[in-house]
Structure formats: structure tokens, C-alpha cells
Amino acid sequence: MGIRFVALETDLVRSLQAGQPDANNQLPERRIAETSGLPCRHCLQLINEDEEYLTLAHRPFPALQPYAEVGPIFLHAAACERGGGNSTIPVFLDSPRYIVRGYGADDRIVYGTGTIAATPEIPAAAQNVFGNAAVNYIHVRSASNNCYHCRIDRA
């Protein structure tokens, strides 16, 4: 079974870049990157030093419910092309390890599927998580801060 990394939807990102409120109903904060390395959740690339970027609250779930975590993410402030859509590990996943966790069709955590994987092992970890028939999709999250990075779907 194949996998594909999924970035945030372009329509959502364009609305945030245009100043629409985030998941906390606040305007995204605009900043200039002081160093390179902030991960853009749309192009799945790193934001470069001196580039304008947004910091905002994101809830990667379709509705409010107890498992619908909200957390901070970064986006390029200017339009960027949507990344992902294939099995190649996105460039912006440059930390040493990540949480790989399965969610069911009801958008709740499928218990027993969460694991911490070294970055090069994310595809293998995702294949293992998808071995559980109850898993509909996977989140890749920071192993140190639990921030949402991207989604993995079956290809």
C-alpha cells in the first residue's frame, strides 16, 4: 500500500494569507523570519530568513470534538504552491523525529497507533499504522511540541 503526504488545502491557506481569522478566531500574526527553518504547512518547504510568514492557530479537523486539537502553525505570508501529494518525505520535516498517529473516520485518535519515528522512518511507520483497519488517516506532529505538520493518506 502506498502513502501520500498531504499539505493544508490551498483555499484555507489563501483565506488566512488574506487576513481571515484562524481556528481561535484571531487574525494570523505577520512576522519576518529571523532565521531559516520554520516549516510552512502549505508548500511543505522551510521559510527562509527575512521572508514574511504567518503564525496562527490551526485545528486540522472538520468539527469541534474532544480530540480536535488546536495548535500553532506557520505559513508563508505570500502565496506559495501546495506541496505534497506523493510519498516523498517533505523537505520541511527536518527535525530528527516526529509523532505518527492514526485517526479514525470519526476524527478521533485510534488508540495504540501513535509512535515516535525518526524522520527517514516516517513512511515505514505510516505503513505500520495503516495496518490497523480502523485508521482512516495519519497526522505527523512534532515529537517535542505536538504541533501539527501534515497529514498522510493512503495512496
Secondary structure, DSSP 8 states (H G I E B T S, - for coil): --EEEE---HHHHHHHHTT---TTS---EEEE-SSS-EEBTTT-SEE-TT-EEEEEEE--SSS--TT---EEEEEESS-----BSSSS--TT--SSEEEEEEE-TTSSB-TT--EEEEGGGHHHHHHHHTTSTT--EEEEEETTT--EEEEEEE-
